[in-house]
Amino acid sequence: MHAVDSVKLVIHICITMKTASVRELRNNFHRVAAWMEEGETVEITKSGKVFARLVPAASTRNNEPVKPDILARLKKTWGARIISIQEATVMRAAELEGDEG
């Protein structure tokens, strides 16, 4: 019979709800608000007992990454200039010559 060390196979995930006292809510609201902006639900305690739960509103911010505006970058770099295929060929040949030397 083979013994298996189960400790190495267990992944511990700590899921705890944030808690704040009424005093903390009054004096450090910015910290509680930051938790809620991150999507955390916050339990409010009074005399050591939970009496309320603050749930963040539906997220209004877009979680998609911002895509770069490639055309704006090209216009900033090159302006209205249009490079012909011949110019591009000459530029590329000059780049390749620089790589060899």
Short mmCIF file of the C-alpha atoms (twelve columns), coordinates in Angstrom:
data_MODEL
# 
_entry.id   MODEL 
# 
loop_
_atom_site.group_PDB 
_atom_site.id 
_atom_site.type_symbol 
_atom_site.label_atom_id 
_atom_site.label_alt_id 
_atom_site.label_comp_id 
_atom_site.label_asym_id 
_atom_site.label_seq_id 
_atom_site.Cartn_x 
_atom_site.Cartn_y 
_atom_site.Cartn_z 
_atom_site.pdbx_PDB_model_num 
ATOM 1   C CA . MET A 1   0.000   0.000  0.000   1 
ATOM 2   C CA . HIS A 2   1.347   3.422  -0.955  1 
ATOM 3   C CA . ALA A 3   1.045   6.396  1.372   1 
ATOM 4   C CA . VAL A 4   0.215   9.671  -0.273  1 
ATOM 5   C CA . ASP A 5   1.079   12.970 1.336   1 
ATOM 6   C CA . SER A 6   -2.254  14.707 0.970   1 
ATOM 7   C CA . VAL A 7   -0.898  18.034 2.241   1 
ATOM 8   C CA . LYS A 8   0.932   18.634 -1.043  1 
ATOM 9   C CA . LEU A 9   -2.220  17.891 -3.031  1 
ATOM 10  C CA . VAL A 10  -4.478  20.329 -1.208  1 
ATOM 11  C CA . ILE A 11  -4.884  23.843 -2.477  1 
ATOM 12  C CA . HIS A 12  -6.030  26.165 0.267   1 
ATOM 13  C CA . ILE A 13  -8.252  29.005 -0.814  1 
ATOM 14  C CA . CYS A 14  -9.209  31.509 1.828   1 
ATOM 15  C CA . ILE A 15  -12.548 33.089 1.047   1 
ATOM 16  C CA . THR A 16  -13.476 35.518 3.778   1 
ATOM 17  C CA . MET A 17  -15.836 38.407 3.705   1 
ATOM 18  C CA . LYS A 18  -14.505 41.814 4.657   1 
ATOM 19  C CA . THR A 19  -15.881 43.192 7.902   1 
ATOM 20  C CA . ALA A 20  -15.946 46.687 9.330   1 
ATOM 21  C CA . SER A 21  -17.360 48.086 12.528  1 
ATOM 22  C CA . VAL A 22  -19.723 51.036 12.601  1 
ATOM 23  C CA . ARG A 23  -16.883 53.157 13.999  1 
ATOM 24  C CA . GLU A 24  -14.534 52.039 11.209  1 
ATOM 25  C CA . LEU A 25  -17.221 52.750 8.625   1 
ATOM 26  C CA . ARG A 26  -17.643 56.260 10.038  1 
ATOM 27  C CA . ASN A 27  -13.927 57.061 10.461  1 
ATOM 28  C CA . ASN A 28  -12.368 55.136 7.555   1 
ATOM 29  C CA . PHE A 29  -15.078 55.065 4.931   1 
ATOM 30  C CA . HIS A 30  -12.501 55.482 2.130   1 
ATOM 31  C CA . ARG A 31  -11.030 52.066 2.962   1 
ATOM 32  C CA . VAL A 32  -14.429 50.353 3.021   1 
ATOM 33  C CA . ALA A 33  -15.370 52.109 -0.216  1 
ATOM 34  C CA . ALA A 34  -12.149 50.840 -1.834  1 
ATOM 35  C CA . TRP A 35  -13.092 47.274 -0.877  1 
ATOM 36  C CA . MET A 36  -16.489 47.720 -2.455  1 
ATOM 37  C CA . GLU A 37  -15.000 49.235 -5.609  1 
ATOM 38  C CA . GLU A 38  -13.002 46.009 -5.914  1 
ATOM 39  C CA . GLY A 39  -16.283 44.076 -5.802  1 
ATOM 40  C CA . GLU A 40  -16.066 42.944 -2.163  1 
ATOM 41  C CA . THR A 41  -19.166 42.540 -0.007  1 
ATOM 42  C CA . VAL A 42  -18.625 44.105 3.427   1 
ATOM 43  C CA . GLU A 43  -20.323 43.023 6.655   1 
ATOM 44  C CA . ILE A 44  -20.941 45.818 9.158   1 
ATOM 45  C CA . THR A 45  -20.647 44.879 12.828  1 
ATOM 46  C CA . LYS A 46  -22.096 46.621 15.848  1 
ATOM 47  C CA . SER A 47  -21.019 45.507 19.329  1 
ATOM 48  C CA . GLY A 48  -19.199 42.592 17.707  1 
ATOM 49  C CA . LYS A 49  -22.288 41.230 15.913  1 
ATOM 50  C CA . VAL A 50  -23.072 41.475 12.217  1 
ATOM 51  C CA . PHE A 51  -26.157 43.576 11.621  1 
ATOM 52  C CA . ALA A 52  -25.782 44.725 8.016   1 
ATOM 53  C CA . ARG A 53  -24.160 43.707 4.761   1 
ATOM 54  C CA . LEU A 54  -23.058 46.202 2.105   1 
ATOM 55  C CA . VAL A 55  -23.146 44.751 -1.385  1 
ATOM 56  C CA . PRO A 56  -21.490 46.664 -4.229  1 
ATOM 57  C CA . ALA A 57  -23.749 47.910 -6.991  1 
ATOM 58  C CA . ALA A 58  -23.489 46.300 -10.400 1 
ATOM 59  C CA . SER A 59  -20.146 47.168 -11.903 1 
ATOM 60  C CA . THR A 60  -20.388 50.216 -14.137 1 
ATOM 61  C CA . ARG A 61  -16.806 50.135 -15.279 1 
ATOM 62  C CA . ASN A 62  -15.755 48.090 -18.255 1 
ATOM 63  C CA . ASN A 63  -13.391 45.254 -17.392 1 
ATOM 64  C CA . GLU A 64  -12.147 44.884 -20.961 1 
ATOM 65  C CA . PRO A 65  -8.599  46.084 -21.561 1 
ATOM 66  C CA . VAL A 66  -8.280  49.354 -23.439 1 
ATOM 67  C CA . LYS A 67  -7.285  48.741 -27.024 1 
ATOM 68  C CA . PRO A 68  -4.646  51.065 -28.457 1 
ATOM 69  C CA . ASP A 69  -5.683  53.370 -31.293 1 
ATOM 70  C CA . ILE A 70  -3.250  52.202 -33.967 1 
ATOM 71  C CA . LEU A 71  -4.439  54.682 -36.583 1 
ATOM 72  C CA . ALA A 72  -3.883  57.606 -34.200 1 
ATOM 73  C CA . ARG A 73  -0.355  56.358 -33.514 1 
ATOM 74  C CA . LEU A 74  0.381   56.072 -37.235 1 
ATOM 75  C CA . LYS A 75  -0.950  59.586 -37.878 1 
ATOM 76  C CA . LYS A 76  1.132   60.946 -34.986 1 
ATOM 77  C CA . THR A 77  4.283   59.273 -36.331 1 
ATOM 78  C CA . TRP A 78  3.862   59.749 -40.071 1 
ATOM 79  C CA . GLY A 79  1.238   62.486 -40.388 1 
ATOM 80  C CA . ALA A 80  -0.508  62.427 -43.760 1 
ATOM 81  C CA . ARG A 81  2.541   60.990 -45.540 1 
ATOM 82  C CA . ILE A 82  1.950   57.973 -47.761 1 
ATOM 83  C CA . ILE A 83  5.012   55.835 -48.439 1 
ATOM 84  C CA . SER A 84  5.203   54.218 -51.855 1 
ATOM 85  C CA . ILE A 85  6.290   50.614 -52.270 1 
ATOM 86  C CA . GLN A 86  9.548   51.814 -53.830 1 
ATOM 87  C CA . GLU A 87  10.326  54.009 -50.793 1 
ATOM 88  C CA . ALA A 88  9.505   51.124 -48.462 1 
ATOM 89  C CA . THR A 89  11.802  48.817 -50.416 1 
ATOM 90  C CA . VAL A 90  14.681  51.311 -50.222 1 
ATOM 91  C CA . MET A 91  14.095  51.836 -46.475 1 
ATOM 92  C CA . ARG A 92  14.054  48.086 -45.824 1 
ATOM 93  C CA . ALA A 93  17.244  47.565 -47.839 1 
ATOM 94  C CA . ALA A 94  18.944  50.287 -45.780 1 
ATOM 95  C CA . GLU A 95  17.784  48.560 -42.548 1 
ATOM 96  C CA . LEU A 96  19.188  45.221 -43.715 1 
ATOM 97  C CA . GLU A 97  22.530  46.812 -44.608 1 
ATOM 98  C CA . GLY A 98  22.721  48.280 -41.124 1 
ATOM 99  C CA . ASP A 99  22.073  44.829 -39.555 1 
ATOM 100 C CA . GLU A 100 25.023  43.224 -41.361 1 
ATOM 101 C CA . GLY A 101 27.580  45.845 -40.390 1 
# 
